[in-house]
Amino acid sequence: MAKSWGGWAAILGSNYEAIALYRISLGIMLLIELVSRFQYLHPFYSDSGTLPLNILLPKSDSLYKAVCIHCYSGSMIYLQLLLSVQVVLAVMLVVGHKTKLASIASWVLYLSLTLRNTWLNFILDRYFHYLLFYSMFLPLDGAHAIDAKKYKYDHRKTFISPGTIALKVLITWLYWDAGYGKYSDPLQGWTLNAKPLPALDTYVRHTVVARIMYGLLGPSGLRLMTPTVVYAEMFCAPVALLGSLVGSKRIVYATIIGMCSIHIGIAFTMRNTVLLSSVACVAWCIFLPSGVGTDVGFS
């Protein structure tokens, strides 16, 4: 347990308030996603839908059948019961009650849910898998939780564990990989010299906000903005870690606000990306500096 924020401890760990914000925001996003799934149980998960168990199970191995709890039955009552349990677990995460149980069970059941019909899976599910998995190794109830009164943690202290290290490494790698993938695009769609159009010029057309943005910036503005996304993704996490190393809250906050602004921009300018962008912002909570609760008026 490190005594103050800054240095290698801040790079490798996270403080209890930051972890609490991570838990609460992840729980809220998970709750929204799970509630929305009720409408899809009949067409995509039940025996009356597009992928009944009598078609799925003969093509599945024994490990799949054991892990996918949602494959135990194709009845609507069973599926609604399982999803209701998942909703309760998400609420437990939000309020901070029995968080170890809630995080483990949430990950197991979310894995099971996505295995039931893998045709529906996309990047949002991958985010939930990552964030729920690593949450199992964090002290989720250390602050702003119903169970927090059981402990006497200093909310400003930095907690270091394999879980905090692995989560920060994962986030750093995900953004670097995304940015470098754009940077090394053989078609150079994310460069100033993109032909015939830069990537953002083709993306920023989907919504009313996107069209307003297109009208304000124009093709030349979007061409100039396109490469900034590449470098922002590649270097956002390293810059945040550097800010943590030198103990600069301004650098860390500026980086987090900058990346979350990009995700919010994506949510407003591309259809069906609101929840995905919100979950991407959740991951950045783990980088928040000591005293974040006081800084944002949370405590």
Rosetta silent file (secondary structure, phi, psi, omega in degrees, C-alpha in Angstrom):
SEQUENCE: MAKSWGGWAAILGSNYEAIALYRISLGIMLLIELVSRFQYLHPFYSDSGTLPLNILLPKSDSLYKAVCIHCYSGSMIYLQLLLSVQVVLAVMLVVGHKTKLASIASWVLYLSLTLRNTWLNFILDRYFHYLLFYSMFLPLDGAHAIDAKKYKYDHRKTFISPGTIALKVLITWLYWDAGYGKYSDPLQGWTLNAKPLPALDTYVRHTVVARIMYGLLGPSGLRLMTPTVVYAEMFCAPVALLGSLVGSKRIVYATIIGMCSIHIGIAFTMRNTVLLSSVACVAWCIFLPSGVGTDVGFS
SCORE:     score description
SCORE:     0.000 S_00000001
   1 L     0.000  117.868 -179.019    0.000    0.000    0.000 S_00000001
   2 E   -80.421  151.715 -173.299    1.573    3.228   -1.122 S_00000001
   3 L   -87.773  -25.254 -177.592    1.379    6.287    1.147 S_00000001
   4 L  -145.958  165.632 -178.125    0.842    9.031   -1.429 S_00000001
   5 L   -87.301  138.739 -178.818   -0.141    9.570   -5.040 S_00000001
   6 L   124.658  163.102  179.296    2.600    9.888   -7.633 S_00000001
   7 H    75.159 -163.389 -177.069    5.620    7.922   -8.774 S_00000001
   8 H   -65.194  -27.890  178.236    5.583    4.291   -9.783 S_00000001
   9 H   -62.391  -40.445 -179.968    2.814    3.523   -7.293 S_00000001
  10 H   -69.653  -30.927  177.794    0.452    5.840   -9.192 S_00000001
  11 H   -70.474  -43.333 -172.595    1.396    4.196  -12.485 S_00000001
  12 H   -86.932  -22.750 -174.297    0.857    0.651  -11.250 S_00000001
  13 L  -120.739 -166.417  177.702   -2.086    1.186   -8.919 S_00000001
  14 E  -152.990  154.843 -179.195   -5.253    3.178   -8.376 S_00000001
  15 E   -89.242  162.742 -172.727   -6.895    4.860   -5.401 S_00000001
  16 H   -64.465  -34.167  178.610  -10.063    3.622   -3.726 S_00000001
  17 H   -68.936  -39.810  177.398  -12.224    6.529   -4.884 S_00000001
  18 H   -63.107  -41.546  178.340  -11.193    6.019   -8.501 S_00000001
  19 H   -65.144  -36.420  178.254  -11.983    2.317   -8.194 S_00000001
  20 H   -65.228  -41.858  177.057  -15.356    3.211   -6.659 S_00000001
  21 H   -64.436  -37.222  175.498  -16.176    5.472   -9.624 S_00000001
  22 H   -60.857  -47.426 -178.879  -15.111    2.643  -11.912 S_00000001
  23 H   -63.258  -46.661 -176.609  -17.451    0.236  -10.093 S_00000001
  24 H   -65.873  -48.113 -178.332  -20.439    2.590  -10.040 S_00000001
  25 H   -67.620  -37.720  176.953  -20.168    3.682  -13.672 S_00000001
  26 H   -65.404  -41.682  178.896  -19.528    0.123  -14.879 S_00000001
  27 H   -62.557  -40.007  179.310  -22.520   -1.115  -12.895 S_00000001
  28 H   -65.834  -45.561  179.325  -24.773    1.569  -14.390 S_00000001
  29 H   -62.656  -41.262  178.944  -23.649    0.788  -17.946 S_00000001
  30 H   -64.664  -40.648  179.172  -24.098   -2.935  -17.337 S_00000001
  31 H   -60.918  -44.417  179.027  -27.565   -2.343  -15.900 S_00000001
  32 H   -61.862  -45.299 -179.671  -28.610   -0.373  -18.993 S_00000001
  33 H   -62.899  -43.965 -176.638  -27.281   -3.070  -21.317 S_00000001
  34 H   -68.498  -41.683  178.507  -28.948   -5.929  -19.442 S_00000001
  35 H   -61.261  -38.437  179.976  -32.338   -4.229  -19.201 S_00000001
  36 H   -67.782  -21.838 -177.411  -32.247   -3.619  -22.949 S_00000001
  37 H   -74.153  -18.821 -178.744  -31.625   -7.348  -23.535 S_00000001
  38 H   -57.631  -36.469 -177.732  -35.061   -8.379  -22.259 S_00000001
  39 H   -70.567  -16.554 -177.346  -36.620   -7.371  -25.578 S_00000001
  40 H  -102.922   -1.242 -177.732  -34.244   -9.678  -27.458 S_00000001
  41 H   -60.303  -47.203 -176.769  -34.678  -12.827  -25.373 S_00000001
  42 H   -65.698  -49.898 -175.459  -37.501  -14.265  -27.483 S_00000001
  43 H   -75.385  -27.052 -170.874  -36.083  -13.679  -30.985 S_00000001
  44 H  -118.814  -11.978 -175.101  -32.411  -14.413  -30.300 S_00000001
  45 L  -125.149  -19.557 -175.019  -32.061  -16.573  -27.170 S_00000001
  46 L   -91.224  168.666  177.974  -35.146  -18.734  -26.752 S_00000001
  47 L   -70.544  -11.850  177.992  -36.114  -22.020  -28.395 S_00000001
  48 L   -94.123    0.530 -175.212  -38.813  -20.094  -30.263 S_00000001
  49 L   -99.179 -153.501 -172.904  -36.287  -17.754  -31.825 S_00000001
  50 L   -81.012  -15.585 -179.436  -33.688  -17.828  -34.570 S_00000001
  51 L  -137.355   72.891  179.495  -31.215  -20.112  -32.767 S_00000001
  52 L   -66.835  157.442 -176.483  -33.028  -22.821  -30.756 S_00000001
  53 H   -63.478  -29.202 -178.989  -30.971  -25.178  -28.616 S_00000001
  54 H   -68.911  -14.646  173.581  -31.782  -28.192  -30.795 S_00000001
  55 H   -96.159  -38.773 -175.705  -29.756  -26.512  -33.551 S_00000001
  56 H   -74.489  -49.221 -170.511  -27.011  -25.013  -31.371 S_00000001
  57 H   -63.956  -39.346  178.591  -26.157  -27.829  -28.946 S_00000001
  58 H   -59.899  -20.539 -179.418  -25.364  -30.620  -31.459 S_00000001
  59 H   -98.041    4.384 -174.783  -22.625  -28.358  -32.830 S_00000001
  60 L  -109.586  148.930  178.050  -21.209  -27.498  -29.384 S_00000001
  61 L   -87.708  176.236 -174.606  -18.581  -29.290  -27.293 S_00000001
  62 H   -66.829  -35.500  178.946  -18.909  -30.309  -23.649 S_00000001
  63 H   -64.468  -44.319  178.505  -16.960  -27.296  -22.323 S_00000001
  64 H   -58.963  -46.127 -178.262  -19.247  -24.886  -24.160 S_00000001
  65 H   -64.146  -31.214  179.954  -22.328  -26.642  -22.799 S_00000001
  66 H   -76.844  -41.492 -175.330  -20.963  -26.446  -19.246 S_00000001
  67 H   -76.389  -36.753 -177.143  -19.903  -22.776  -19.361 S_00000001
  68 L   -81.803   88.316 -179.658  -22.949  -21.444  -21.197 S_00000001
  69 H   -62.305  -29.039  179.366  -25.521  -21.450  -18.410 S_00000001
  70 H   -71.371   -6.874  176.245  -27.983  -19.818  -20.802 S_00000001
  71 H   -93.418   -1.970 -178.434  -27.894  -23.053  -22.826 S_00000001
  72 L   -68.254  -27.346  178.109  -29.324  -25.135  -20.002 S_00000001
  73 L  -155.662  148.626  178.652  -32.838  -24.266  -21.132 S_00000001
  74 L  -106.479   12.504 -179.227  -34.455  -22.361  -23.968 S_00000001
  75 L   -78.164  149.194 -179.196  -37.634  -21.423  -22.137 S_00000001
  76 H   -65.284  -37.454 -179.266  -38.517  -17.769  -21.738 S_00000001
  77 H   -61.664  -45.117  179.709  -39.131  -18.142  -17.998 S_00000001
  78 H   -62.819  -46.382 -178.501  -35.637  -19.536  -17.469 S_00000001
  79 H   -65.860  -39.370  177.631  -33.996  -16.858  -19.610 S_00000001
  80 H   -66.307  -35.996  177.688  -35.945  -14.064  -17.939 S_00000001
  81 H   -64.776  -46.575  179.737  -34.950  -15.417  -14.537 S_00000001
  82 H   -61.760  -44.300 -178.954  -31.261  -15.493  -15.459 S_00000001
  83 H   -67.214  -33.569  176.761  -31.356  -11.988  -16.892 S_00000001
  84 H   -65.345  -39.188  176.172  -33.177  -10.749  -13.779 S_00000001
  85 H   -61.944  -42.134  178.387  -30.388  -12.208  -11.645 S_00000001
  86 H   -62.208  -39.158  177.780  -27.865  -10.348  -13.788 S_00000001
  87 H   -62.918  -44.141  178.480  -29.792   -7.114  -13.286 S_00000001
  88 H   -61.029  -42.504  179.096  -29.746   -7.612   -9.503 S_00000001
  89 H   -62.866  -39.101  178.000  -25.992   -8.250   -9.614 S_00000001
  90 H   -64.291  -40.020  176.570  -25.476   -5.045  -11.600 S_00000001
  91 H   -62.942  -39.555  177.444  -27.448   -3.107   -8.961 S_00000001
  92 H   -61.044  -37.232  175.995  -25.233   -4.673   -6.278 S_00000001
  93 H   -64.672  -44.150 -177.467  -22.197   -3.322   -8.099 S_00000001
  94 H   -61.567  -45.771 -175.998  -23.685    0.159   -8.277 S_00000001
  95 H   -86.024  -13.578  177.682  -24.533    0.345   -4.570 S_00000001
  96 L    79.973   46.144  178.913  -21.432   -1.551   -3.430 S_00000001
  97 L  -118.557  123.005 -178.291  -22.950   -4.580   -1.730 S_00000001
  98 L    48.515   55.954 -171.362  -21.091   -7.919   -1.815 S_00000001
  99 H   -68.169  -30.707  178.621  -19.057   -6.629   -4.723 S_00000001
 100 H   -63.958  -47.830  176.912  -16.743   -9.642   -4.972 S_00000001
 101 H   -61.341  -45.559 -176.439  -19.694  -11.960   -5.485 S_00000001
 102 H   -63.485  -40.971 -177.984  -21.390   -9.466   -7.797 S_00000001
 103 H   -70.533  -42.607 -179.955  -18.327   -8.983  -10.006 S_00000001
 104 H   -65.479  -49.659 -178.307  -17.533  -12.694  -10.344 S_00000001
 105 H   -65.109  -36.733  179.110  -21.131  -13.712  -10.977 S_00000001
 106 H   -63.476  -42.758 -179.945  -21.661  -10.798  -13.386 S_00000001
 107 H   -66.425  -44.717 -179.206  -18.667  -11.826  -15.474 S_00000001
 108 H   -61.015  -46.205 -177.438  -19.649  -15.518  -15.515 S_00000001
 109 H   -73.767  -31.566  176.576  -23.242  -14.789  -16.503 S_00000001
 110 H   -69.737  -38.818  174.589  -22.294  -12.158  -19.080 S_00000001
 111 H   -59.663  -45.151  179.121  -19.899  -14.639  -20.649 S_00000001
 112 H   -61.317  -43.340 -179.318  -22.705  -17.192  -20.679 S_00000001
 113 H   -61.276  -43.504 -178.387  -25.133  -14.701  -22.228 S_00000001
 114 H   -73.253  -27.510  176.762  -22.766  -13.822  -25.061 S_00000001
 115 H   -71.184  -27.871 -176.501  -21.973  -17.497  -25.708 S_00000001
 116 H   -59.984  -36.727  177.317  -25.664  -18.283  -26.151 S_00000001
 117 L  -146.153   89.079 -174.635  -25.744  -16.420  -29.457 S_00000001
 118 H   -70.012  -14.522  177.635  -22.300  -15.354  -30.633 S_00000001
 119 H   -65.061  -20.552 -177.304  -23.735  -13.839  -33.814 S_00000001
 120 H   -89.842  -10.193 -172.702  -24.849  -10.871  -31.725 S_00000001
 121 L   -73.705  140.747  172.639  -21.464  -10.113  -30.179 S_00000001
 122 L  -149.620 -167.260 -168.752  -19.501   -6.982  -31.035 S_00000001
 123 H   -58.822  -31.472  178.065  -16.960   -4.649  -29.468 S_00000001
 124 H   -58.941  -42.403 -179.945  -19.281   -3.550  -26.637 S_00000001
 125 H   -65.506  -36.004  176.928  -19.412   -7.123  -25.342 S_00000001
 126 H   -62.959  -42.610  177.142  -15.628   -7.324  -25.455 S_00000001
 127 H   -59.050  -47.832  179.548  -15.396   -4.184  -23.323 S_00000001
 128 H   -61.424  -40.926  178.060  -17.805   -5.612  -20.763 S_00000001
 129 H   -58.852  -49.230 -179.129  -15.850   -8.880  -20.663 S_00000001
 130 H   -60.798  -52.855 -172.593  -12.571   -7.059  -20.020 S_00000001
 131 H   -68.228  -37.595  177.032  -13.879   -4.590  -17.447 S_00000001
 132 H   -69.891  -39.356 -179.218  -15.929   -7.146  -15.509 S_00000001
 133 H   -61.344  -50.122 -177.443  -13.082   -9.671  -15.502 S_00000001
 134 H   -73.109  -21.121  176.481  -10.530   -7.266  -14.044 S_00000001
 135 H   -64.659  -23.184  179.394  -13.055   -5.855  -11.585 S_00000001
 136 L   -64.556  -20.120 -175.251  -12.912   -9.228   -9.802 S_00000001
 137 L  -108.234   15.959 -179.575   -9.381   -8.369   -8.689 S_00000001
 138 L  -115.141  150.920  175.401  -10.097   -4.855   -7.412 S_00000001
 139 L   -78.829   78.036 -172.366  -11.268   -3.648   -3.956 S_00000001
 140 L   -66.703  -23.088 -176.567  -14.587   -2.448   -5.310 S_00000001
 141 L  -101.559   21.832 -177.707  -16.087   -1.800   -1.889 S_00000001
 142 L   -76.002  -19.838 -178.702  -13.251    0.361   -0.558 S_00000001
 143 L  -156.497  151.608  175.782  -15.166    3.636   -0.956 S_00000001
 144 L    49.812   47.470 -179.613  -18.669    4.968   -1.680 S_00000001
 145 L  -139.229  152.450  176.742  -20.215    1.548   -1.109 S_00000001
 146 H   -56.787  -39.579 -177.192  -22.777    0.100    1.286 S_00000001
 147 H   -85.690    0.913 -176.465  -20.126   -2.309    2.532 S_00000001
 148 H   -64.362  -27.362 -178.548  -17.411    0.369    2.805 S_00000001
 149 H   -66.679  -15.912  177.670  -18.176    0.901    6.492 S_00000001
 150 H   -71.484  -18.603 -174.165  -16.780   -2.567    7.172 S_00000001
 151 L  -118.493  164.129  179.202  -13.324   -1.276    6.257 S_00000001
 152 L  -123.452   50.174 -179.482  -11.145    1.610    7.351 S_00000001
 153 L   -76.581  144.245  168.444   -9.436    2.415    4.079 S_00000001
 154 L   -83.395  114.044 -174.037   -7.969    5.843    3.414 S_00000001
 155 L   -59.532  -22.076 -177.946   -9.733    6.737    0.169 S_00000001
 156 L   -85.804  -14.569 -177.975   -6.706    8.690   -1.012 S_00000001
 157 L   -66.561  152.169  179.180   -4.291    5.797   -0.662 S_00000001
 158 E   -97.303  125.898  179.710   -3.060    4.023   -3.766 S_00000001
 159 E   -99.897  126.029 -179.613   -3.889    0.346   -4.054 S_00000001
 160 L  -117.305  130.392  178.549   -1.494   -1.763   -6.121 S_00000001
 161 L  -155.232  166.955  174.046   -2.302   -5.291   -7.266 S_00000001
 162 H   -55.927  -30.242 -179.948   -1.918   -7.515  -10.323 S_00000001
 163 H   -66.681  -45.132  179.736   -5.473   -6.425  -11.174 S_00000001
 164 H   -67.094  -40.017  179.723   -4.677   -2.692  -11.337 S_00000001
 165 H   -64.133  -48.954 -177.213   -1.483   -3.346  -13.284 S_00000001
 166 H   -63.567  -39.057 -178.950   -3.153   -5.689  -15.784 S_00000001
 167 H   -66.358  -41.997  178.975   -6.106   -3.336  -16.328 S_00000001
 168 H   -68.188  -38.699  176.294   -3.870   -0.346  -17.035 S_00000001
 169 H   -62.593  -42.060  179.475   -1.692   -2.414  -19.360 S_00000001
 170 H   -60.781  -48.549 -178.234   -4.818   -3.607  -21.177 S_00000001
 171 H   -63.050  -42.193  178.100   -6.196   -0.096  -21.665 S_00000001
 172 H   -59.912  -44.176 -178.942   -2.805    1.164  -22.820 S_00000001
 173 H   -67.821  -42.534 -178.264   -2.524   -1.673  -25.322 S_00000001
 174 H   -58.941  -44.797 -178.290   -6.096   -1.340  -26.632 S_00000001
 175 H   -73.499  -39.574  177.294   -5.673    2.339  -27.459 S_00000001
 176 H   -62.121  -44.005 -179.685   -2.174    1.934  -28.853 S_00000001
 177 H   -62.628  -42.386  179.213   -3.337   -0.951  -31.033 S_00000001
 178 H   -64.336  -44.338  179.921   -6.339    1.040  -32.285 S_00000001
 179 H   -67.798  -42.545 -178.318   -4.200    4.077  -33.077 S_00000001
 180 H   -69.106  -32.455  175.766   -1.378    2.131  -34.665 S_00000001
 181 H   -60.785  -39.906  176.897   -3.854    0.200  -36.783 S_00000001
 182 H   -70.401  -42.036 -178.484   -5.058    3.503  -38.228 S_00000001
 183 H   -60.913  -38.175 -176.290   -1.507    4.828  -38.558 S_00000001
 184 L   -94.420   11.203  178.384   -0.386    1.766  -40.541 S_00000001
 185 L   -55.799  118.742 -177.909   -3.486    1.649  -42.744 S_00000001
 186 L   -62.050  -23.581  178.796   -2.145    0.798  -46.228 S_00000001
 187 L   -86.307   -5.441  177.971   -4.840    3.006  -47.778 S_00000001
 188 L    56.364   37.409 -178.710   -3.694    5.954  -45.585 S_00000001
 189 L   -70.041  -15.236 -178.413   -7.286    6.784  -44.726 S_00000001
 190 L  -109.540   23.712  179.367   -6.234    8.441  -41.451 S_00000001
 191 L  -114.880  168.589  177.423   -3.586   10.749  -42.877 S_00000001
 192 L   -64.932  -25.032 -176.451   -3.626   14.264  -44.293 S_00000001
 193 L   -96.034   16.445 -178.384   -2.961   12.775  -47.717 S_00000001
 194 L   -57.848  135.981  179.669   -5.922   10.389  -47.647 S_00000001
 195 L  -132.269  135.633    0.150   -7.494    9.912  -51.073 S_00000001
 196 L   -82.083  -23.357 -177.549  -10.165   10.504  -52.054 S_00000001
 197 L  -132.842  145.373  173.467  -11.510   11.282  -48.559 S_00000001
 198 L   -72.345  159.642 -173.895  -10.090   11.015  -45.011 S_00000001
 199 H   -56.506  -45.140 -177.082  -11.812    8.577  -42.657 S_00000001
 200 H   -63.234  -29.390  179.096  -13.581   11.216  -40.563 S_00000001
 201 H   -63.614  -31.358  179.190  -15.092   12.725  -43.699 S_00000001
 202 H   -87.195  -25.330 -178.928  -16.917    9.453  -44.281 S_00000001
 203 H   -79.248  -41.671 -171.107  -17.823    8.884  -40.612 S_00000001
 204 L   -83.313   66.516  178.907  -19.249   12.294  -39.750 S_00000001
 205 L  -145.039   -3.642 -165.974  -22.446   11.971  -41.771 S_00000001
 206 L   -80.827  -31.779 -173.704  -24.608    9.586  -39.715 S_00000001
 207 L  -126.764  173.654  177.678  -26.573   11.845  -37.365 S_00000001
 208 H   -61.372  -45.031  179.141  -27.963   15.381  -37.174 S_00000001
 209 H   -61.065  -40.410  179.997  -25.075   16.417  -34.908 S_00000001
 210 H   -62.161  -41.850 -178.533  -22.635   14.846  -37.359 S_00000001
 211 H   -69.810  -33.478  174.949  -24.069   16.798  -40.268 S_00000001
 212 H   -65.118  -43.927  178.281  -23.915   20.028  -38.267 S_00000001
 213 H   -61.039  -41.049  179.113  -20.285   19.261  -37.448 S_00000001
 214 H   -63.167  -40.950  179.620  -19.604   18.557  -41.111 S_00000001
 215 H   -66.251  -35.895 -179.030  -21.145   21.856  -42.074 S_00000001
 216 H   -74.161  -43.518 -175.244  -19.060   23.768  -39.521 S_00000001
 217 H   -86.833  -36.339 -177.006  -15.705   22.120  -40.221 S_00000001
 218 H    72.470  170.789 -179.233  -16.061   21.304  -43.877 S_00000001
 219 H   -57.707  -39.552 -178.152  -13.916   18.781  -45.769 S_00000001
 220 H   -68.233  -39.534  178.396  -10.667   20.654  -45.057 S_00000001
 221 H   -65.377  -40.953  178.311  -11.339   20.827  -41.318 S_00000001
 222 H   -68.414  -33.041  176.909  -12.134   17.137  -41.143 S_00000001
 223 H   -64.990  -39.958  177.942   -8.993   16.348  -43.134 S_00000001
 224 H   -70.565  -34.341 -177.369   -6.912   18.228  -40.567 S_00000001
 225 H   -75.419  -29.968 -173.224   -8.722   16.605  -37.635 S_00000001
 226 H   -53.773  -49.862 -178.158   -8.419   13.019  -38.888 S_00000001
 227 H   -66.128  -23.408 -178.919   -4.732   12.398  -37.991 S_00000001
 228 H   -64.967  -30.703  177.527   -5.233   13.817  -34.484 S_00000001
 229 H   -63.044  -41.383 -178.789   -7.429   10.824  -33.630 S_00000001
 230 H   -59.204  -52.367 -176.156   -4.587    8.478  -34.523 S_00000001
 231 H   -72.694  -31.877  175.706   -2.034   10.152  -32.269 S_00000001
 232 H   -61.783  -44.101  179.731   -4.540   10.725  -29.484 S_00000001
 233 H   -67.649  -40.633 -176.625   -5.279    6.991  -29.354 S_00000001
 234 H   -68.582  -36.217 -170.106   -1.640    5.962  -29.555 S_00000001
 235 H  -114.305    1.494 -177.497   -0.337    8.284  -26.875 S_00000001
 236 H   -61.258  -51.864 -177.879   -3.296    8.986  -24.544 S_00000001
 237 H   -66.809  -44.590  175.971   -2.514    6.238  -22.017 S_00000001
 238 H   -57.167  -38.384  178.903    1.283    6.824  -22.010 S_00000001
 239 H   -66.921  -41.482  177.742    0.672   10.529  -21.358 S_00000001
 240 H   -62.741  -40.296  178.445   -1.745    9.727  -18.512 S_00000001
 241 H   -67.296  -37.682  176.144    0.817    7.350  -17.022 S_00000001
 242 H   -63.087  -42.826  176.561    3.516   10.005  -17.351 S_00000001
 243 H   -60.473  -38.689  176.945    1.267   12.450  -15.527 S_00000001
 244 H   -65.415  -40.197 -178.795    0.797    9.865  -12.785 S_00000001
 245 H   -61.389  -44.138 -177.659    4.551    9.325  -12.556 S_00000001
 246 H   -88.989   -0.434  177.560    5.302   13.018  -12.030 S_00000001
 247 L    73.070   29.791 -179.160    2.228   13.508   -9.827 S_00000001
 248 L   -98.919  106.394  177.950    0.539   15.996  -12.167 S_00000001
 249 H   -65.736  -34.097 -177.674   -3.229   15.904  -11.818 S_00000001
 250 H   -61.534  -43.424  179.900   -3.587   18.432  -14.636 S_00000001
 251 H   -64.279  -44.847 -177.718   -1.938   16.112  -17.146 S_00000001
 252 H   -65.255  -48.422  179.721   -4.002   13.134  -16.030 S_00000001
 253 H   -62.677  -41.799 -179.412   -7.312   15.010  -15.985 S_00000001
 254 H   -62.415  -40.360  179.142   -6.590   16.669  -19.336 S_00000001
 255 H   -65.637  -46.719 -178.806   -5.835   13.301  -20.927 S_00000001
 256 H   -63.728  -45.172  179.092   -8.937   11.643  -19.507 S_00000001
 257 H   -62.478  -40.301  179.199  -11.184   14.561  -20.469 S_00000001
 258 H   -62.387  -46.613 -178.866   -9.674   14.585  -23.948 S_00000001
 259 H   -69.797  -39.903  178.068  -10.251   10.887  -24.573 S_00000001
 260 H   -66.114  -32.411  176.866  -13.731   10.913  -23.077 S_00000001
 261 H   -64.137  -39.357  176.520  -14.547   13.908  -25.283 S_00000001
 262 H   -62.069  -44.127 -179.893  -13.572   11.863  -28.331 S_00000001
 263 H   -66.011  -39.154  177.336  -15.857    9.037  -27.204 S_00000001
 264 H   -64.489  -39.068  176.418  -18.701   11.465  -26.513 S_00000001
 265 H   -61.134  -41.024  176.885  -18.155   12.903  -29.970 S_00000001
 266 H   -61.435  -42.380 -178.612  -18.424    9.412  -31.443 S_00000001
 267 H   -61.472  -36.354 -178.229  -21.662    8.863  -29.525 S_00000001
 268 H   -82.325  -21.877 -172.020  -23.187   12.033  -30.982 S_00000001
 269 H  -110.403   -8.551  178.559  -21.978   11.559  -34.545 S_00000001
 270 L  -129.661  136.696 -176.357  -22.375    7.819  -35.169 S_00000001
 271 L   -67.914  148.230  172.653  -25.537    5.778  -34.721 S_00000001
 272 L    59.372   34.445  179.377  -25.826    3.065  -32.055 S_00000001
 273 L  -122.674    7.268 -175.297  -22.578    4.001  -30.286 S_00000001
 274 H   -63.354  -51.354 -177.701  -23.843    5.755  -27.140 S_00000001
 275 H   -67.919  -40.883  178.043  -23.460    2.804  -24.774 S_00000001
 276 H   -59.060  -46.808  179.734  -20.197    1.674  -26.369 S_00000001
 277 H   -64.241  -37.872  179.587  -18.713    5.160  -25.998 S_00000001
 278 H   -66.159  -42.135  179.225  -19.941    5.383  -22.407 S_00000001
 279 H   -66.463  -36.105  176.746  -18.373    2.039  -21.482 S_00000001
 280 H   -62.016  -36.023  177.280  -15.103    3.139  -23.088 S_00000001
 281 H   -67.930  -33.062  179.745  -15.128    6.166  -20.782 S_00000001
 282 H   -56.066  -41.439 -176.669  -15.618    3.897  -17.761 S_00000001
 283 H   -57.332  -30.523 -176.388  -12.209    2.322  -18.325 S_00000001
 284 H   -73.800  -12.244  177.880  -10.510    5.682  -17.754 S_00000001
 285 H   -58.280  -32.827 -175.451  -11.759    5.858  -14.175 S_00000001
 286 H   -67.274  -18.053  179.423   -8.889    3.595  -13.146 S_00000001
 287 H   -89.357   -9.180 -174.878   -6.418    6.358  -14.163 S_00000001
 288 L   -60.604  141.221 -175.453   -8.045    9.032  -11.973 S_00000001
 289 L   -79.055  167.653  176.762   -5.668   10.552   -9.410 S_00000001
 290 L   -60.361  141.013 -178.793   -5.866   10.486   -5.639 S_00000001
 291 L    84.150   12.320 -177.972   -8.392   12.949   -4.243 S_00000001
 292 H   -62.202  -34.474  179.034  -10.647   12.681   -7.281 S_00000001
 293 H   -59.359  -43.066  177.146  -13.709   12.512   -5.046 S_00000001
 294 H   -70.068  -39.910 -178.247  -12.895   15.923   -3.581 S_00000001
 295 H   -61.824  -36.734 -177.103  -11.865   17.336   -6.963 S_00000001
 296 L  -102.391    5.018  179.189  -15.202   16.493   -8.586 S_00000001
 297 L    75.999   22.112 -178.707  -17.347   17.093   -5.508 S_00000001
 298 L   -83.443  -19.844  179.413  -18.114   13.402   -5.069 S_00000001
 299 L  -146.937    0.000    0.000  -17.041   13.370   -1.421 S_00000001
